[in-house]
Amino acid sequence: YETSLIKKHNQKHKERMMKTIEKREMHLSQNCERKRRKLETETESEREQHLEYQRKKSKELQMLKKANYNQIQKRTEF
């Protein structure tokens, strides 16, 4: 009896995981499609602006990480 319950539970879990994976794949393919269409219609200047924005954000993130790391270092020093 217990093994059948376990099997049933495992089956349910497997089904949930499969659904999750299917959803994730669908989202990924939709995102890829969206990005592809955007790239086709995007102009050179728009692309440059986007890259510049990404670089700026990346720098900000690096600085935040560094500041955060330094704060942690200060706290852990005795």
LINDAGI-V938151 format. One record per backbone hydrogen bond with DSSP energy under -1.0 kcal/mol. NH is the residue of the N-H (numbers start at 0). CO is the residue of the C=O. E is the energy in kcal/mol with one decimal. If there is no record, write none. Layout:
nh=(NH/NH)
co=(CO/CO)
e=(E/E)
//
This chain:
nh=(4/5/6/7/8/9/10/11/12/13/14/15/16/17/18/19/20/21/22/23/24/25/26/27/28/29/30/31/32/33/34/35/36/37/38/39/40/41/46/47/48/49/50/51/52/53/54/55/56/57/58/59/60/61/62/63/64/65/66/67/68/69/70/71/72/73/74/75/76)
co=(0/1/2/3/4/5/6/7/8/9/10/11/12/13/14/15/16/17/18/19/20/21/22/23/24/25/26/27/28/29/30/31/32/33/34/35/36/37/42/43/44/45/46/47/48/49/50/51/52/53/54/55/56/57/58/59/60/61/62/63/64/65/66/67/68/69/70/71/72)
e=(-1.7/-2.7/-2.7/-2.5/-2.9/-3.0/-2.5/-2.5/-2.7/-2.7/-2.6/-2.6/-2.7/-2.5/-2.4/-2.6/-2.8/-2.8/-2.7/-2.6/-2.7/-2.4/-2.8/-2.6/-2.6/-2.5/-2.8/-2.6/-2.4/-2.6/-2.9/-2.6/-2.5/-2.5/-2.7/-1.9/-1.7/-2.2/-2.1/-2.4/-2.7/-2.4/-2.5/-2.7/-2.5/-2.5/-2.5/-2.4/-2.6/-2.5/-2.4/-2.4/-2.6/-2.4/-2.5/-2.5/-2.7/-2.5/-2.7/-2.8/-2.8/-2.7/-2.3/-2.3/-2.5/-2.5/-2.2/-2.1/-1.2)
//
